Amino acid sequence: MTPMTGSRSPKKMTCRSERLTLAPSGRTYLLDGCRLPSVTQIMREMGVTDDLSHIPEHVLAKAAARGNAVHAATDLWPDVLPEFPEEYRPWLNAYGMFISDTGFRQTESEVPIASIVHGFAGRLDKLGWLYGLRTIVDVKVRVAMPADEVLYQTSGYALAYDEMNPDDPIQQIVGLQLKRNGMYGLVMANRVGSEHDLDIWLRRWVKLMRGYNGSEADAESGRV
């Protein structure tokens, strides 16, 4: 995906506290009382996410309910709450297959992160170990999972996480697509010779942020 071209008004980032406190308020992230844009908001405004405006609201609402339920269930895996809707079972089965195939070990979920340096925040889905690497896993419960989109998103999370945890940096980012047929798909980037190099994606996110914040060079080029 290519970010939007054209000029943007500079977005001044004034939060520079050395003490990091992050409190999400609904869809708003606050860092020491200062409002920060989220990773997904930045991606949406920069045009690196799919345009869903043509999809009816009731369809989006149903998809969101399914996604929220499945996400919550994966955090409890292998336990399943009795009230988990049976109609969503195929997507949860796909997650079970992913765990069985890869041995992914989750250590945290729904982890709030923020970057003071670049001025953004977010909440990553899962943090854990995959193939011996400290990994961020972003779970997608939908028909399509564009590789560029999920790698932009997870690289943003990784950059902020690394800033907060400089001694324990992220080694791998993964997009996990759970499918209706009980199967799953993966896209990943790491520092051990994968098709998508993690350091490249971290640099792309930094350029995306420069464009978002009104850097003339990045906004005019429209490239990352």
C-alpha positions as CSV (number, residue, x, y, z in Angstrom):
1,M,0.0,0.0,0.0
2,T,1.2,3.5,-0.8
3,P,0.4,6.3,1.7
4,M,-1.6,9.3,0.6
5,T,0.1,12.1,-1.3
6,G,-0.5,15.7,-0.8
7,S,0.3,18.3,1.9
8,R,-0.9,18.0,5.4
9,S,-1.1,20.4,8.3
10,P,1.7,19.9,10.8
11,K,0.5,18.0,13.9
12,K,2.4,19.5,16.9
13,M,3.4,16.9,19.5
14,T,4.1,18.6,22.8
15,C,4.2,15.6,25.2
16,R,7.7,15.0,26.3
17,S,7.3,13.7,29.8
18,E,10.0,11.3,31.0
19,R,7.4,9.5,33.1
20,L,5.2,7.4,30.9
21,T,1.6,6.9,31.9
22,L,-0.8,5.7,29.3
23,A,-4.5,5.6,29.8
24,P,-6.9,4.8,27.0
25,S,-10.3,6.6,27.2
26,G,-12.6,4.9,24.8
27,R,-10.8,5.3,21.4
28,T,-8.6,8.1,22.8
29,Y,-5.1,7.6,24.1
30,L,-3.7,9.9,26.7
31,L,0.0,10.2,27.6
32,D,0.3,12.2,30.8
33,G,-2.9,13.9,29.9
34,C,-1.9,14.6,26.3
35,R,-4.0,13.2,23.6
36,L,-2.2,11.0,21.1
37,P,-3.3,9.5,17.7
38,S,-3.6,5.8,17.6
39,V,-1.7,3.5,15.2
40,T,-4.9,2.6,13.4
41,Q,-6.0,6.3,13.2
42,I,-2.7,7.2,11.6
43,M,-2.9,4.4,9.1
44,R,-6.5,5.4,8.2
45,E,-5.7,9.0,7.7
46,M,-2.6,8.2,5.7
47,G,-4.5,5.9,3.4
48,V,-2.7,2.6,4.2
49,T,-5.9,0.7,5.3
50,D,-8.7,-0.6,3.2
51,D,-11.6,1.8,2.6
52,L,-14.7,0.3,4.3
53,S,-17.0,3.2,3.7
54,H,-18.9,1.2,1.0
55,I,-19.8,-1.6,3.5
56,P,-23.2,-1.2,5.3
57,E,-23.0,-0.3,8.9
58,H,-24.9,-3.4,10.1
59,V,-22.4,-5.6,8.3
60,L,-19.5,-3.8,9.9
61,A,-21.2,-4.0,13.3
62,K,-21.7,-7.8,13.0
63,A,-18.1,-8.2,11.9
64,A,-16.9,-6.1,14.9
65,A,-18.9,-8.2,17.3
66,R,-17.5,-11.4,15.9
67,G,-13.9,-10.0,16.0
68,N,-14.3,-8.8,19.6
69,A,-15.7,-12.1,20.8
70,V,-13.0,-14.2,19.0
71,H,-10.2,-11.9,20.2
72,A,-11.4,-12.2,23.8
73,A,-11.6,-16.0,23.5
74,T,-8.1,-16.3,22.2
75,D,-6.8,-14.6,25.3
76,L,-8.3,-17.3,27.4
77,W,-7.2,-20.2,25.2
78,P,-7.4,-23.2,25.7
79,D,-10.3,-22.4,28.1
80,V,-13.5,-21.4,26.5
81,L,-16.3,-19.6,28.3
82,P,-19.7,-21.3,28.2
83,E,-21.3,-18.2,26.6
84,F,-18.9,-18.2,23.7
85,P,-21.2,-18.1,20.5
86,E,-21.0,-21.5,18.8
87,E,-21.3,-19.7,15.4
88,Y,-17.8,-18.2,16.0
89,R,-16.2,-21.6,16.8
90,P,-14.5,-22.0,13.3
91,W,-12.4,-18.9,13.9
92,L,-11.4,-20.1,17.4
93,N,-10.5,-23.5,16.0
94,A,-8.2,-21.7,13.6
95,Y,-6.4,-20.1,16.5
96,G,-6.1,-23.5,18.2
97,M,-4.5,-24.8,15.0
98,F,-2.1,-21.9,14.9
99,I,-1.0,-22.7,18.5
100,S,-0.7,-26.4,17.8
101,D,1.4,-25.8,14.6
102,T,3.7,-23.1,15.9
103,G,3.9,-23.5,19.7
104,F,3.3,-19.7,20.1
105,R,3.4,-18.9,23.9
106,Q,1.5,-15.8,24.9
107,T,2.9,-13.7,27.8
108,E,0.6,-10.7,27.6
109,S,-2.4,-9.4,25.7
110,E,-4.0,-6.1,25.0
111,V,-0.8,-4.3,25.9
112,P,-0.9,-0.5,25.8
113,I,2.1,1.2,24.2
114,A,3.1,4.7,23.3
115,S,6.0,6.5,21.6
116,I,7.0,9.9,23.1
117,V,9.6,10.4,20.4
118,H,7.1,10.0,17.5
119,G,3.9,10.9,19.3
120,F,1.5,8.0,18.9
121,A,-0.1,5.2,20.9
122,G,-1.9,2.0,20.6
123,R,-2.8,-1.4,22.0
124,L,-1.1,-4.5,20.6
125,D,-3.1,-7.7,20.5
126,K,-0.6,-10.3,21.8
127,L,3.0,-10.4,23.0
128,G,4.8,-13.7,23.4
129,W,7.4,-16.1,22.0
130,L,7.2,-17.6,18.5
131,Y,10.0,-19.8,17.1
132,G,12.2,-18.5,20.0
133,L,11.7,-14.8,19.1
134,R,10.0,-12.1,21.1
135,T,7.0,-11.5,18.9
136,I,4.0,-9.2,18.5
137,V,1.0,-11.0,17.0
138,D,-1.9,-9.1,15.6
139,V,-5.1,-11.2,15.2
140,K,-7.3,-10.5,12.2
141,V,-10.8,-12.1,12.1
142,R,-11.8,-11.2,8.5
143,V,-11.8,-12.4,5.0
144,A,-8.7,-10.6,3.7
145,M,-5.4,-9.6,5.5
146,P,-3.3,-7.3,3.2
147,A,0.3,-8.0,4.1
148,D,1.4,-4.3,3.9
149,E,-1.4,-3.2,6.1
150,V,-0.7,-5.6,8.9
151,L,3.0,-5.1,8.7
152,Y,2.6,-1.3,8.9
153,Q,0.3,-1.8,12.0
154,T,2.6,-4.2,13.9
155,S,5.7,-2.3,13.0
156,G,4.1,0.8,14.7
157,Y,3.5,-1.3,17.8
158,A,7.0,-2.6,17.7
159,L,8.6,0.8,17.4
160,A,6.7,2.1,20.4
161,Y,7.3,-1.1,22.4
162,D,11.0,-0.9,21.7
163,E,11.1,2.7,22.9
164,M,9.5,1.6,26.2
165,N,11.6,-1.5,26.5
166,P,15.0,-0.8,25.0
167,D,16.6,-3.8,26.7
168,D,14.1,-6.2,25.4
169,P,13.2,-5.2,21.8
170,I,10.7,-6.9,19.6
171,Q,12.4,-9.5,17.3
172,Q,9.4,-10.4,15.1
173,I,6.0,-9.1,14.0
174,V,3.2,-11.3,12.9
175,G,-0.2,-10.9,11.3
176,L,-2.5,-13.9,12.1
177,Q,-5.6,-14.2,10.0
178,L,-8.2,-16.5,11.4
179,K,-10.5,-17.9,8.7
180,R,-14.1,-19.1,8.6
181,N,-13.1,-22.5,7.4
182,G,-11.0,-23.1,10.6
183,M,-7.7,-22.5,8.9
184,Y,-5.3,-19.6,9.4
185,G,-2.9,-17.4,7.4
186,L,0.4,-15.7,8.5
187,V,2.5,-12.8,7.4
188,M,5.6,-11.9,9.3
189,A,8.8,-9.9,9.5
190,N,11.8,-10.5,11.7
191,R,15.5,-10.0,12.0
192,V,16.5,-13.5,11.1
193,G,16.2,-13.6,7.3
194,S,12.5,-13.5,6.7
195,E,11.0,-12.4,3.4
196,H,10.0,-9.1,5.1
197,D,12.8,-7.6,7.1
198,L,11.6,-6.0,10.4
199,D,14.1,-3.2,10.4
200,I,12.8,-2.1,6.9
201,W,9.3,-2.0,8.3
202,L,10.3,0.0,11.3
203,R,11.9,2.6,9.0
204,R,8.8,2.7,6.9
205,W,6.7,3.4,10.0
206,V,9.0,6.3,11.0
207,K,8.6,7.8,7.5
208,L,4.8,7.3,7.7
209,M,4.8,9.3,11.0
210,R,6.9,12.1,9.4
211,G,4.3,12.3,6.6
212,Y,1.5,12.3,9.2
213,N,3.1,15.0,11.2
214,G,3.5,17.3,8.2
215,S,7.0,16.6,6.9
216,E,7.0,18.2,3.4
217,A,9.5,15.7,1.9
218,D,7.5,12.7,2.9
219,A,4.1,14.2,2.2
220,E,5.2,15.2,-1.3
221,S,6.9,11.9,-2.2
222,G,3.9,9.8,-1.0
223,R,6.4,7.0,-0.4
224,V,7.7,5.1,2.6
